[in-house]
Amino acid sequence: GTQLAGPPEEAGNHPQEVKLPFAYWIERDEWFPQTYDETPGTPEWTEEGKLARFYDYTAPHTHAEWSRSCALCHNTYPYAERFGSVGQGKILGFPKEDIQLAVARDEPKDERGAAVLAPWQLVTLGISCESCHFGAREHALENAKIIFVPRGEDVVFPKADATLLASARKSPYVINSICAQCHRAGTQGPTYPNGAASWNSGEARDLAAGSCTSQIRCTDCHDPHRAGPVPGGGPDVPEQIAACTRCHEALAEPAAAAEHSRHADGVTCLDCHMPRIVHGLSGVIRSHRISSPSDAAMLAGDFPNACGLCHLERSRDWVVAELARGWEVKVDLGEAKAGGDQPLGERYLAHAEGVVRQVAAEAYARSPEGAAAWSKVLPLLEDPRPPTRMFGRLALEHMLGRRLTHEEYLPWAPPAERKAQVEGLRALAPPALHD
């Protein structure tokens, strides 16, 4: 939004279009503090009982500017602008060592001399065809073939030879690079020990670092011409499983797949190799770093493990033993934390990293325990990290079968008020949840 009234222009952010300090959740028809989708390391409340500066949306501090952050991934503009200093070479999509701009362009600057992406540079306010098809003028005017690589008299792209152009639609290198223009953002939250992002918008970066990067395309699972998946990702579909079995041909047969997975039909390749461990704003989504549940670094630190997220009642020691028994995979945990015999679900809920607690809440909501896990997840409503409280609320609502009213629980209420609300919710014992 652009500030029309309030502090004088000398305050510093009056002329800029900024990221609002509050957000609107369409699905819930709810306004909430924008910082509740952030991961600051600072406490939310001061010892005097006041909101800390970062969380106080009335404080006159500078908010993120649209033209230097949001605009880069949420709008359509000429590819040449991606070489500018405002993107710092991070939004090229294609590896920066593969593509260059022969002649530097003049960049728009704000009144402080900082480079920005100006509104007049946008082809579309939002994402349109040109974001992925690099202009497509010939296609629109002459019905020529769609183009999948950047072109232009100043664009130097040696790899874009006749062979690549002819196979671009089927090339993981090309397709994944197109998606990486936006879906490799420097995400918030910690990076998991296996290198995976814990916060959304880094999917292309995770895919590139995973086990199948040279063989799989984003479009094998996602149709860019249709609406995206529902919050939380939705159920797996045949096209997604086919993306795996196209290479792992032996597992295309149901009998072979069952022998390999050692699980019921409802468990897919994605559950074990792309577990739901990423904060996706309105739900936990799958990691796009294709990996193995036997990753020792994840297990040793009690970070979310595909086995543990389904078998929440089982221990780390049990997971290690099962991997050895069922798949003949030996995992060396080295200097692992203590507590290897404790239920992993409870270890996740007590983890030092807030995102692990969020992942645990969602896992309990999906688990066979269902409403019986109410008392385990309830303490998250008093968690010091706002995003964890938001996810705790979502999990409990899933168990309850309805949304909690703000009178029952308000994640951004002062601590004392929240504490009283949680005490009221404690009385909702599992048998009473669906009365």
TIZA-704541 format. One record per residue (C-alpha): residue in one letter; x, y negated, z. Coordinates in pm, whole numbers. Each point is the difference from the previous one (the first is absolute). Layout:
BEGIN
{A, {X, Y, Z}} ...
***
This chain:
BEGIN
{G, {0, 0, 0}} {T, {97, -366, -31}} {Q, {-28, -217, 308}} {L, {-248, -283, -57}} {A, {-19, -140, 351}} {G, {193, 31, 323}} {P, {359, -94, 86}} {P, {153, -288, -196}} {E, {211, 68, -307}} {E, {315, -48, 208}} {A, {-85, 328, 176}} {G, {174, 181, -286}} {N, {-248, 239, -159}} {H, {-279, -234, -107}} {P, {71, 2, -378}} {Q, {65, 375, -35}} {E, {-248, 275, -62}} {V, {72, 237, 285}} {K, {-90, 345, 123}} {L, {-287, -53, 241}} {P, {62, 94, 364}} {F, {-319, 205, 4}} {A, {-139, 264, -236}} {Y, {-336, 137, -107}} {W, {-62, 374, 0}} {I, {-259, 48, -274}} {E, {-94, 355, 91}} {R, {-70, -97, 362}} {D, {-135, -351, -69}} {E, {243, -123, 265}} {W, {247, -285, 46}} {F, {315, 81, 195}} {P, {343, -155, 68}} {Q, {225, 55, -300}} {T, {285, 90, 234}} {Y, {-187, 321, 85}} {D, {123, 137, -331}} {E, {358, -105, 78}} {T, {275, 163, 203}} {P, {177, -271, 201}} {G, {231, 107, 276}} {T, {-108, -279, 232}} {P, {-254, 41, 282}} {E, {-352, -114, -80}} {W, {-77, -168, 332}} {T, {220, -213, 225}} {E, {33, 52, 373}} {E, {-230, -301, 40}} {G, {-276, 185, -185}} {K, {27, -202, -321}} {L, {46, 121, -355}} {A, {363, -4, -108}} {R, {81, -242, -281}} {F, {8, 261, -277}} {Y, {-352, 119, 85}} {D, {-157, -340, 65}} {Y, {-170, -87, -329}} {T, {-69, -353, 124}} {A, {371, -72, 48}} {P, {148, -237, -263}} {H, {273, 240, -109}} {T, {74, 65, -366}} {H, {-190, 288, -156}} {A, {119, 206, -295}} {E, {-36, -198, -321}} {W, {-208, 148, -280}} {S, {235, -115, -278}} {R, {305, 163, 161}} {S, {-148, 329, 122}} {C, {-357, 111, -75}} {A, {-3, -131, -358}} {L, {286, 223, -112}} {C, {-191, 329, 18}} {H, {-364, -106, -12}} {N, {-2, -191, -330}} {T, {91, 35, -368}} {Y, {274, -214, -154}} {P, {266, 25, -276}} {Y, {262, 264, 72}} {A, {282, -252, -46}} {E, {-109, -169, 323}} {R, {97, 315, 190}} {F, {368, -76, -55}} {G, {-22, -321, 201}} {S, {140, -61, 346}} {V, {-347, -1, 157}} {G, {-18, 377, -54}} {Q, {369, 55, 80}} {G, {15, 276, -261}} {K, {-232, 221, 207}} {I, {-308, -19, -224}} {L, {152, 104, -332}} {G, {-143, 350, 29}} {F, {268, 137, -230}} {P, {343, 41, 165}} {K, {174, -337, -7}} {E, {315, 161, -139}} {D, {-204, 112, -305}} {I, {-162, -328, -98}} {Q, {118, -363, -6}} {L, {-110, -337, -128}} {A, {258, -145, -240}} {V, {-94, -364, 60}} {A, {-90, -129, 344}} {R, {-336, -173, 28}} {D, {-85, -320, 180}} {E, {-201, 84, 309}} {P, {-275, -212, 152}} {K, {97, -134, 341}} {D, {-202, -139, 285}} {E, {62, -334, 169}} {R, {278, 157, 208}} {G, {183, 127, -309}} {A, {-88, 365, 64}} {A, {-89, 221, -297}} {V, {-367, 99, -21}} {L, {-239, 179, -233}} {A, {-228, -287, -101}} {P, {-371, 49, -82}} {W, {52, -129, -355}} {Q, {234, 294, -68}} {L, {-271, 257, 61}} {V, {-163, 179, -291}} {T, {-270, 131, 232}} {L, {-85, -75, 360}} {G, {10, 362, 107}} {I, {116, 314, -181}} {S, {-96, 46, -365}} {C, {113, 204, -304}} {E, {309, -213, -58}} {S, {152, 95, 335}} {C, {66, 351, -128}} {H, {3, -54, -376}} {F, {231, -303, -19}} {G, {-217, -233, -201}} {A, {-157, 248, -243}} {R, {-68, -283, -247}} {E, {40, 230, -301}} {H, {-243, 248, 150}} {A, {-262, -265, 71}} {L, {29, -178, -336}} {E, {96, 278, -238}} {N, {-101, 318, 183}} {A, {366, 105, 5}} {K, {127, 261, 247}} {I, {24, -92, 365}} {I, {349, -96, 118}} {F, {146, 143, 322}} {V, {333, -182, 28}} {P, {91, -370, 32}} {R, {105, -170, -323}} {G, {108, -345, -110}} {E, {284, -175, -173}} {D, {179, -67, 329}} {V, {-69, 342, 156}} {V, {302, 232, -14}} {F, {-117, 359, 52}} {P, {238, 250, -168}} {K, {-191, 303, 128}} {A, {-312, -107, -188}} {D, {106, 168, -323}} {A, {-227, 165, -256}} {T, {2, 330, 189}} {L, {-113, -157, 328}} {L, {-263, -214, -174}} {A, {-146, 306, -170}} {S, {-29, 195, 326}} {A, {-67, -289, 239}} {R, {-353, 107, 93}} {K, {132, 339, 117}} {S, {323, -125, 158}} {P, {20, 4, 382}} {Y, {278, -259, -29}} {V, {-225, -244, -188}} {I, {-332, 61, 175}} {N, {144, -2, 351}} {S, {199, -315, -76}} {I, {-319, -177, -110}} {C, {-168, 89, 329}} {A, {314, -94, 191}} {Q, {-43, -364, -106}} {C, {-238, -31, 294}} {H, {-2, 330, 190}} {R, {352, -19, 137}} {A, {-50, -290, 237}} {G, {231, -45, 296}} {T, {-245, 154, 242}} {Q, {-52, -74, 365}} {G, {46, 248, 276}} {P, {293, 233, 59}} {T, {141, 231, -263}} {Y, {-42, 363, 97}} {P, {318, 204, 60}} {N, {-47, 174, -337}} {G, {6, -340, -172}} {A, {-375, -24, -62}} {A, {-196, -320, 54}} {S, {-242, -6, 292}} {W, {-202, -293, -142}} {N, {-184, -17, -332}} {S, {108, -169, -328}} {G, {331, 186, -28}} {E, {-140, 301, -186}} {A, {214, -37, -313}} {R, {317, -33, 204}} {D, {-91, 310, 200}} {L, {-83, 200, -311}} {A, {334, -94, -156}} {A, {185, 127, 308}} {G, {-194, 325, 30}} {S, {53, 345, -143}} {C, {-194, -33, -326}} {T, {84, -348, -124}} {S, {124, 99, -347}} {Q, {-294, 229, -77}} {I, {-314, -168, 129}} {R, {-179, -320, -98}} {C, {-223, -215, 217}} {T, {-269, 45, -266}} {D, {3, 377, 48}} {C, {-202, -66, 314}} {H, {-130, -357, -42}} {D, {-204, -138, -287}} {P, {97, -369, -25}} {H, {-322, -77, -186}} {R, {-225, 113, 285}} {A, {-55, -118, 354}} {G, {251, 132, 251}} {P, {-64, 259, 271}} {V, {-222, -73, 297}} {P, {162, -113, 329}} {G, {207, 287, 131}} {G, {51, 146, -346}} {G, {-306, 222, -40}} {P, {7, 373, -76}} {D, {260, 151, -230}} {V, {-118, 54, -357}} {P, {104, 266, -256}} {E, {203, -248, -205}} {Q, {224, -66, 298}} {I, {65, 368, 63}} {A, {61, 51, -372}} {A, {277, -260, 20}} {C, {181, 244, 230}} {T, {-72, 324, -182}} {R, {105, -141, -338}} {C, {358, 52, 123}} {H, {-63, 262, 266}} {E, {-179, 223, -249}} {A, {16, 312, 213}} {L, {-219, -168, 262}} {A, {-278, -83, -245}} {E, {-156, 340, 68}} {P, {-218, -7, 316}} {A, {151, 322, 135}} {A, {356, -130, -35}} {A, {-96, -336, 150}} {A, {-161, 171, 299}} {E, {306, 218, 55}} {H, {226, -306, -9}} {S, {-211, -230, 216}} {R, {-119, 265, 250}} {H, {-302, -222, 60}} {A, {-370, -3, -80}} {D, {-128, -128, -335}} {G, {-67, -351, 132}} {V, {370, -66, 61}} {T, {180, -134, -308}} {C, {355, -69, -114}} {L, {-49, -362, 107}} {D, {-81, 87, 361}} {C, {342, 158, 50}} {H, {216, -208, -234}} {M, {-175, -341, 7}} {P, {-151, -18, 351}} {R, {-216, -288, 121}} {I, {258, -202, 193}} {V, {-25, -350, -153}} {H, {-190, -297, 140}} {G, {-241, -92, -279}} {L, {-170, -304, 158}} {S, {-344, 163, 29}} {G, {112, 361, 35}} {V, {301, 231, 10}} {I, {114, 95, -350}} {R, {235, 256, -148}} {S, {372, -55, -14}} {H, {119, -18, -360}} {R, {346, 125, 91}} {I, {-45, 363, -103}} {S, {181, 199, 266}} {S, {0, 315, 210}} {P, {-154, 54, 345}} {S, {334, 152, 98}} {D, {175, -340, 7}} {A, {217, 22, 311}} {A, {24, -375, 60}} {M, {-378, -38, 12}} {L, {-43, 299, 230}} {A, {284, -90, 234}} {G, {-137, -348, 68}} {D, {-363, 110, 43}} {F, {-99, -191, -312}} {P, {-313, 118, -184}} {N, {49, 343, -150}} {A, {-246, 159, -243}} {C, {-33, 310, 219}} {G, {-43, -199, 318}} {L, {-267, -229, -144}} {C, {-231, 297, -53}} {H, {115, 210, 295}} {L, {-6, -281, 254}} {E, {-22, 244, 288}} {R, {322, 177, -107}} {S, {354, -94, 98}} {R, {310, -93, -193}} {D, {153, 333, 98}} {W, {-303, 176, -152}} {V, {40, -190, -329}} {V, {368, 97, -24}} {A, {-84, 363, 74}} {E, {-283, 8, -256}} {L, {217, -151, -273}} {A, {254, 275, 61}} {R, {-259, 278, 20}} {G, {-225, -101, -289}} {W, {239, -166, -245}} {E, {342, 120, 116}} {V, {110, -360, 53}} {K, {236, -60, 289}} {V, {-10, -349, 148}} {D, {294, -128, 204}} {L, {-133, -273, 229}} {G, {342, -88, 139}} {E, {-37, -256, 281}} {A, {-379, 14, 5}} {K, {-202, -180, 264}} {A, {-121, 196, 298}} {G, {-359, 122, 4}} {G, {24, 257, -276}} {D, {-257, 216, 178}} {Q, {-262, -275, 38}} {P, {-301, -50, -234}} {L, {109, -211, -296}} {G, {-326, -194, -7}} {E, {62, -129, 350}} {R, {362, -77, -88}} {Y, {-118, -204, -298}} {L, {-253, -193, 210}} {A, {276, -93, 246}} {H, {262, -81, -266}} {A, {200, -322, 29}} {E, {-86, -99, -360}} {G, {-346, -148, -32}} {V, {-58, 141, -348}} {V, {50, 355, 132}} {R, {-271, -62, 258}} {Q, {-226, -128, -279}} {V, {64, 309, -211}} {A, {-74, 219, 303}} {A, {-334, -172, 63}} {E, {-112, 65, -357}} {A, {122, 360, 16}} {Y, {-204, 66, 315}} {A, {-307, -152, -167}} {R, {37, 249, -288}} {S, {92, 296, 218}} {P, {-225, 288, 111}} {E, {17, -148, 350}} {G, {-215, -287, -123}} {A, {-188, -166, 284}} {A, {182, 216, 255}} {A, {307, -218, -63}} {W, {-187, -314, 113}} {S, {187, -32, 329}} {K, {336, 51, -173}} {V, {-51, -280, -253}} {L, {-186, -242, 228}} {P, {317, -144, 165}} {L, {106, -137, -341}} {L, {-272, -264, 38}} {E, {229, -163, 258}} {D, {316, 46, -208}} {P, {235, -302, -1}} {R, {18, 12, -382}} {P, {-309, -148, -171}} {P, {11, 228, -310}} {T, {0, 302, 231}} {R, {-311, -126, 177}} {M, {-169, -45, -339}} {F, {80, 359, -99}} {G, {-101, 131, 340}} {R, {-338, -164, -51}} {L, {-36, 159, -346}} {A, {79, 345, 140}} {L, {-248, -28, 286}} {E, {-269, -127, -235}} {H, {57, 305, -219}} {M, {-54, 223, 304}} {L, {-302, -203, 108}} {G, {-163, 1, -340}} {R, {-62, -373, 3}} {R, {181, -330, 38}} {L, {64, -154, 338}} {T, {-160, -338, 48}} {H, {213, -294, 107}} {E, {-182, 13, 332}} {E, {122, 358, 46}} {Y, {355, -71, -114}} {L, {182, -296, -154}} {P, {362, 74, -97}} {W, {105, -367, 23}} {A, {-167, -75, 332}} {P, {224, -106, 293}} {P, {156, 296, 187}} {A, {-228, -20, 305}} {E, {-312, -5, -217}} {R, {124, 290, -208}} {K, {81, 200, 311}} {A, {-357, -37, 121}} {Q, {-134, 107, -339}} {V, {221, 309, -4}} {E, {-126, 99, 343}} {G, {-353, -17, -138}} {L, {96, 221, -294}} {R, {166, 250, 232}} {A, {-346, 105, 112}} {L, {-75, 129, -349}} {A, {99, 359, 75}} {P, {8, 226, -309}} {P, {-337, 173, 66}} {A, {-168, -342, 4}} {L, {152, -126, -322}} {H, {-275, 120, -230}} {D, {-300, -11, 235}} 
***
